[in-house]
Amino acid sequence: MQKEELVNYNLFLYSFSRDMAPKDKVKFIRDFFGYKLTKSKKRYSYGGLLKKLNGVKISNNAFLIPKNESQIIEAYLNSRGVDFVVKQ
């Protein structure tokens, strides 16, 4: 039996500022979490940044990211104007 590598995660809690436009919120959610689309009886699935970085969505405003990917997420959230707190 091989030892499994344990990965440490950071917990991110995020919120949108009141002055953020609804279209910007939707764009962030789609880009970050991904989405599914049905068109002409075909199903399409678009994975977001969270999936690419092996993150886990916990709730509507919380997710886990491996510690080694945290800087990427922090830069992304700052660039999109999303307020967040990181718990280790």
Secondary structure by P-SEA (a helix, b strand, c coil): ccccbbbbbbbbbbbbcccccaaaaaaaaaaacccccccccbbbbbbcccccccccccccccccccccaaaaaaaaaaaacccccccc
